[in-house]
């Protein structure tokens, strides 16, 4: 396949980390959305090489990821961890592929777009599969685009339409994060520990430091000297980059909870302009990628199970922040609270990356 892909031929697609939790979701999303391709390369470690993988009614073989894997590839969806992305992302880009990278390796690199299509699709102006990236983000004949952190994506899909209307001055978020964010092994750990505890056995932590079943703990990412962990600081820095606005004040508390695959977040927003509940609901009802579940009478609000395997981010508990300006519903309210749930593997990872690739077709 030559690099000068004619506009009529479908792209050659590679999935790096195809056997992983996000990799498998990439395949599900590509099939579901009928992403056009002329060839599909499924790459993972040597451990998986030769294993069969069904895709859209055909059986493919997993191949070992090597430096030669990207010849002729137009788009490479990466989710095999940060160190694999750091090494093979630039190799893929040099070979002419447009890389959409799900790891944190390049998110904060200047010149590399960090994109949530509903929020800042304009960051991909001039990008096209099979063509060198404008501004040469990743170097080489292709380019690199970064997929944001799952918690950042799930927060910004519903918060951005509100930000556009009333400008967020300050945002406080607490997350309730699922096992899937730490990969298949963590999902298995949750299941195994739950079975063990119910059988009267001791839970054996392997992936996480603490018992996961029937427990929760501060996010497992490394701590910074300021007392915040990496996940929390990703939400701050990535939001600043995606919104192209460093002046929004953001603080996060990230917690791992024993839920399989959808993250929940409690979000408090302080705006520059007034934004009441009714207006917020109206904006959210029209926002792409957002569904509202907000039934006070029946105490019916989004849950991780509502969001699991779904594309949309679900929003509820839409209410004035009474700590800020008095009575709930006040039309002069500049504070708003939300509770959101989104599928970590889907909109938090694979779906967002495939939507990015679709913008480049
Ligand atoms: P493999 O299954 O062969 O180990 P998860 O996020 O669910 O833990 O998945 C991680 C993904 O990254 C898997 O597809 C895994 O492949 C892949 N991976 C891990 N290490 C490597 C490596 N050294 N080279 C290529 N792929 C890797």
Boltz pocket constraint, residues with backbone or C-beta under 6 A from the ligand:
constraints:
  - pocket:
      binder: B
      contacts: [[A, 16], [A, 17], [A, 18], [A, 19], [A, 20], [A, 21], [A, 22], [A, 23], [A, 43], [A, 44], [A, 45], [A, 46], [A, 47], [A, 48], [A, 49], [A, 65], [A, 79], [A, 80], [A, 81], [A, 84], [A, 182], [A, 183], [A, 184], [A, 185]]
      max_distance: 6.0
